[in-house]
Amino acid sequence: MTPALMLQGTGSDVGKSLLVAGLCRLFARRGLRVRPFKPQNMSNNAAVTADGGEIGRAQALQARACGVAPAIDMNPVLLKPESETGAQLVVQGRRVATLKARDYAVRKPELMAAVLESYRRLAAGADLVLVEGAGSPAEVNLRAGDIANMGFAEAAGLPVVLVADIERGGVIASLVGTHAVIAESERRRVKGFLVNKFRGDVSLFDEGVTIVERATGWRGLGVLPYWSEAAKLPAEDALALDAAPAAARAGAIRIAVPRLSRIANFDDLDPLKLEPDVELVMVAPGEALPGDADLVILPGSKSTIGDLAFLRAQGWDLDLAAHVRRGGRVLGLCAGFQMLGRRLADPEGIEGPPGEAEGLGLLELETVMTADKTLVEVAGRDRDSGAALAGYEMHIGRSDGPALARAWLEVEGRPEGARSADGRIEGCYLHGLFASDAFRQAYLGRLRARAASGVAFDATVEATLDGLADHLEAHLDVAALAGLAGL
């Protein structure tokens, strides 16, 4: 068998995704062919693969840490929530259905075959596979038919390391409690644990490690200090949007983004956060869009018509109209682009109940949702500046209308996007375009005269992945982890 190790967590958002990414980079630097794998993911932040599929954004980052392109086998089951009770089901990169939670629970066991097929195919070309669980194995009420945690670990015969987040409090109870509720065979499968996000002198938790070791028989593999540089890496979970905003900077370009209920692909915004003269304001539900914003970005969404109703319920449509009257600029990305039009229709109920809605009326276009989904990586240029850009399309729906005659981008030799007659309202179907440094500098320069910052987004991500690998090397028992994996 290919050497492999699975990281599971005592809960969601304990840092599993970043730990796997860091370990991918650490072992890849040693010359190994490392591959990431996550059997089942739930996220509206997704990445396009070269073969036209989609996987969770975290697995795309982990693939980057390995120095390889993302592939559908790295995340064979992806759930993309569209409502409080339903989600789009993507299997091996392709959308297959939209299911209610109860229906998915019934269907889940039959997905194990696809999960194991992808895992074996991926492992066949690797020296090491690092597997990420989802949620927690302690959710024993979900154990029947499980494909995400212990169900997969037992089917694939993998050793498990448990990750706990000390920042949440109750870390000893979370580890010992997990030991108490999982089955005996699963307790034996767990070979050790590590504690993440410790602030201060890690030696102060030496006794805590000993207590957990005595109570569980599991081996402590390290205590990781809190690492603030992780904020520079793309986040997958919308919980990352709850982080405290950066302090306002005098004279900064202020960009406001309403936090939609089904916000998707919000890593579009990550490059803007790195710019020293940009203040990115994530506007929470119930708060008004700031009146002094230079730009409002309407982000992607997994439920366009539903989130348009949500936007109106917060009064953001009125705030946006006032922003436009004051001469402010608006950019719509993907679903946000569709919302800017005059009308949206979903006659087949692709994203929710069949129906239609009046758009925000800021661009002369109409959108009809269709079952076909566009999943493609693209390259092009900004027509105003000539700056090169690259990104990807991930959307359903077709948009038509006079505004498309004022395209402001060009991708793969064709016009892309739409613009209002006065040039202040723009939209496009592209995700990831701000990661292109030349385009980002040109676009920000249209908002306000400024010197280019010199921020290189891709180089920053690469340097941060290296720093993360160094951080893990310094604080984890890497030799023990390698041994557990079977290296």
N, C-alpha and C positions, 0 to 999 in steps of 0.2 A: 504493500500500500504506500501511496505517496505520503510523506510526513505531513501532518496536519494538526492544528490546535484550534479549539473553538472558545471564544470569549463570550460568556453570558453575563448578564447583569442582575443585580438585586432589584433593579427597577429600570424604567425608561430614563434616558438622558443622563446616565451615569458616566458617559464618556467612552462607550464601547467603540463607536465609529472612529473617533480620533486615535484611540489606542491601537486599533487594527491598522489604521493608516500609518501611524508611527512605526509599528513593528514591520509593516510591509517595506517601508523605506530602510529601516535598520538592516533587515535580512537581505534586501536587494543590494545594498551597498557591500555586502559580503560576497557578492557574485552569484547568489541563488536566483533561480527563476521562481519568483513569489507571485501568487495569485490570491486576490481577495474573493470571498464568497459570503453571501447572505441569503439563506434559503427563502425567507419571506420578509419583505419590507413593507412599511406603510408610510407613505410620504407623497406630498404633492410637489416635491422638488425632485425632478427627474432629469436624466441626461440621455442624449441620443447616442446610440452606438453606430459604428461605421456601416453596419448592415441594415440600418433603418429600424432598429428596435429601440426600446427604452428600458433603463434600469434606474435604481435609486441614485441620487446625486452623491451620496456617501460612498457608494461602490465605485463611482467614476473617480472620486478623489483618491480612493485607495488604489485603483488601477494606476493612476498617475504616480502615486508613491512607489509603485512597483516598476515604473518606467514602461508601461504597456498601455495600449488603447483599451477603452472600456469594451466589454463584450456582454451579450445577453446572458450567457451562462453564469456570470458573476452574481446575478440577482434574478433567479428564475420566476419568482412570484412577487409581484408588486401590486399593492393596494393603494388606490388614489381616492381618498374620501371626497364624495360629491355632496353629501348631506350628513345630517346627524346620524342617520341609520343606514346609509348605503355608500358603496364605493365601487369604483371601476376596478375590474380585475384584469391585470396584465400578466400573461404567462409566457415565459421565454421571449420577452420583448414585444408581444402583440396583445392588444386589447381583445379580450374574449367575451366579456359580459359586464353588466353592472348589477351588483347583487346587494341585497339587504344583509345585515350582519348575521341574522339567523340562517339565511340561505347559504352564506359562505361557510358557516360552521358545518353545515351538512356536506358541502362540496369539498371542504379542505382535505379530508383524508385521501381523496383520489388524486390530489396534486402532488403527493409524495413521489410518484413515479417520475414526473417531470423534474422535480427537485433533484432526485438522485441521478437522473440522466445528465443533467447539467453539471452536477458536482463531479461525476466520474469523467465527463468529457474535459472539464477544466483541469482536474487533477492529473490527467494523463499527460499534459504538457507542462507540468510544474515540478519543481523540487520541494516546494512547501506551499500549502494552502492554509491561509488564516481565515477562519470562519467567524462571523459575527452573529450572535443571537439577536432576538427582538423582544423587547419588554423584559420579562423575567420568568425563569422556570418556577418561581414560587407561586405563580398564578395557576395553581393546580386545578382550579375549576375549568381551565382551558386545556388541560393536558390531553384529553381524548382527541385523537386525530391530529395532535400537534406536529407541525412541520418546521417550526421556527426555533425551538430550543431543544429540550431533551428528546423529543420525538425524533428529530433529525440526528442528534448526536448518537442516539442508540442505533438508529437505522444505518448510519455510516460508520459506527464504531470509533467515534472521536473522543479524545480526552478533552476535558473542559476546565477552564479557569474562570472563576467567578470574580466579577468586578463590582466594587461597592463605592459609593460616593459619600465621603465623610462630610462634605459641605451641607448635606441635607439633614445631618443629625441622625442619631440612632443607628450608627453604622455597625456596631457590634450586634445589635438586635437584628438588623437586616441580614447579616451573614448567618448568625446562629439560627434565626427564624427560617431562613431558606433551607438550611440543613434539616430542620425539624419537620418541614412539610413535604419535602420531595421524597420519592420512593427510595428504598435502600439501594437498589441498583444504580440509581442516579447519584446518590451520595458517593458511591464508589467511583463513579465516572468523573466526579469533580476531583482534580488533583491538587488544587491550590486556589489561593485568592490573592487579590491585590486591592489596595485601597487608593482611591483617586482623590485629587483636589484638596490635599492637606495644606492648610495655611499655617506657617510658622515652623518651628523646630520639629522635624518628623520623628526624632528620637523620643518625643513626648508620647508617641503612640506605641512605643515598644511593648508596654504592658498590655495594651489593647490587642496587639497581634498575638501575644502569648495566650490571652484569654480565648480568642477565637480558635486558635490552634488546638487548645485543650478541649474546647467544647465540641469541635467538629472533627478533629483528626486531619483537617486539611492544612496544607503547608502555606505559610505566608511567603509571597513572592515579591513583596516590595510595597512601599508607601510612596506614592507620587506627590510631590509638592504641586500646588496650584501653579499653572503655567499660563500666564495672561496672553502670551503670544498666540495661543490657539485661536483667539478672536480674529486673526488675519486669514484663517482658512475658511472656505465655504462651509456654511452650516446647512444641514438637511432638515432638522426638526424645527417647526415653527416656534418651539419653546425658546429658541435662540433670540427671537424677536422681543422676548420679555426682558432682555438685559437692559440695565440702566443706560439711558442715552448719554453720549459724550457731552461734555460741557460746551455750551454755546461759545463760539469764537467771534469776536468783533470783526465785522466786515466779511464774514464768510458767505459763500453762496449757499442759500438756504433752500433745500429740496425737501418737500413734504410728500409722504407716501401714506395714503390711507390703508390701514391694516384690514383688508377684506377678510371675511369669515372663512373663505376657502382660498386664501392667497396661495399662489403656486409659483415655483421657480423664482423665489425672492432672492436667490443668490445673484440675480441680475444686478442687485444693488451693491454687492460686496466691493467692487472696484471703486465705487464712489466713496465708500467709507474710509478708504486709505488716503484720499486726497486731503492735504492739510488745510486747504481753504474751502472745504465743503462741509456743511453741517447737514446731515441726513436725519430728518425727523420722521419717525414712524408714529403715525397718528392713531391712537387707540380708539376703539369704539366708544362713542359718547363724548369724545373731544372734538373740538372744531379744527378744521384745517387752518394753520397759522396764516394770518392776514398779510404777513410780510414775506411769504415764500417767493423765491425767484422762479421756482418751477414746481409743479405738482406732477408726480408720476403715478399713473394708474397702473398697477402691476398686473401680472397674470393671475388667473383664477381657475379653479377646477369646476366652477359652476357659474358661468358668466351671467345668465339671467338671474339666478338666485343672488349672486353678489351685487348685481345692479340694484336689486330691491333692498339688499342690506345697506348699500351705499346711501340710498335715498332715506332709509330709516334712520340713519345717523345725521341726516341733514347735510351730508357732504356734497350733494348736488347743488344746494344753495350756496355753500361755501365756494364751490368750484365756479359757479356762475359769477359770484362777486370777484373772485380771483381774476377771471377773464376780463371783467369790466375794468379792473384796475390796470390792465395791460400785462397780466401775468401769462406765463407760458405753461403749456400742458403737453405731456408726453404719455401716450398710451402704448403699453407693451402687450401684445397678444390679446388676451381677454380684455385688457384695458383699452386697447385699440378698438375692439368690437363695441365696447360700451360708448365710445365717443360718437358713434354713428347715430342715425335717426331711428333705426328700428333693428331689433333682434328677433329672430324666429327660430324655434326649436320644434318643428312639427312632428318629429318622430320621438321626442322625449329622450334625446341622446344624453343630455346632462341633467335631466330631472323630469318633472312632469311636462308633457307636451304643452306648448303655448308660445306666446310672443310678448314682447315688451317694447315700450317706447325707449329709445336710447337717450343719451344726454344731448344729442342734437348739435354737437360742436364740430362734426365733420359730416360732409354730404356723402354718406354711404349707408348701406344696409347689409346685414349679415344673416345668412341662413345656416343653421347647424346641419351638418350631414354626417353620416356614419363613417365616411372615410377620414382617416387621421393622417395628417402630414407629419412625418418624422424624418428630418434630413439635416445634415450639417451643411452650412453654406459659407461662402466667402464673397466679399464684394467691396464697395467703397461708398463713402459719403459724397453725394453729388456736389454739395456746397464747397467742401474743402479738398476733395479728392483723397482724403485719408482712407487707408485700407481698414477693413474690418472683417471679422469672422464671427460666426454665431451658429445658431441652430433654430429650426422651426419645429414646434411641437404643438399642434392645434387641430381642432376640428372646425368646420365652418368655412364658408366662402363669402367674401365681402365684395360688393360691387357698388359703384357710384361715381359721381363726378370728381370727388376728392382724390380718387386714385390717379387722375391725370396729373396731379401735382406730387408725384413720387419724389422723395428726398433721398432715397437710397437706391443703390443698384446692387443686386446680388446675382451671381452666376449669369451676368449679361442681361438681366431683365430688371425693369423698374420694380421697386418695393416700397410700400408704405404710402401714406397720404398726408396731405398738409392743407390747412385752411388757406383761404385767399390771402390773409394778412401774414401768414407764416408763423403764427404763434401757437397753433394747435397742430400737433404731429402725432402720428402713430405708425406702428409697423408690427409685423408678425415675428420679428426676430427676438430671440433670447440671447443673452450673453454678449451683446455688442459692446457694452462698456468695458469688457475685459481687453479690448483692443486699444492699446495705449494712445495711438495717434488719433483714433476716432474720439476717444474720451476727452482728450485735450482740446480737440477742435470743437466738440459739442459744448463743453464748459466755457470755452472762449466766446461762444455765441451768447451765453447768459450774461457774461461780464468780462470786460477786458482784464486779462491776467497773463502772467508768464507761465509757461508750461512747468508743471511741478517736478517733472522727472520721475514720477512714480511709475514703476514697471510692474504691472500686476502679476504676470506669469512668473517673473523672477522672484517676486515677493513670496508667492505661494511655494515655489521650489525651495527657497531659503528657509521658509517656515517649516516645511516638511523635514528638511535636514535638521533644523533645530529641535523639532519634536523627537526625531530619532535619537539625537544626542541626549535629550532629556530622559528618555526611557532607558537608554544605555547606562546613564548615571545612577538611576534610582531603582531599577528592577533587576531581579536575578535572571539575566538574559540567558545565561548558560543553562539554568534550570528549565526555563521556558523552551529552549531549543531541545533539551533532553526529553521533555514531556511530549513535544511534537514528534519525536522520533528521529531527529537529525543526528 
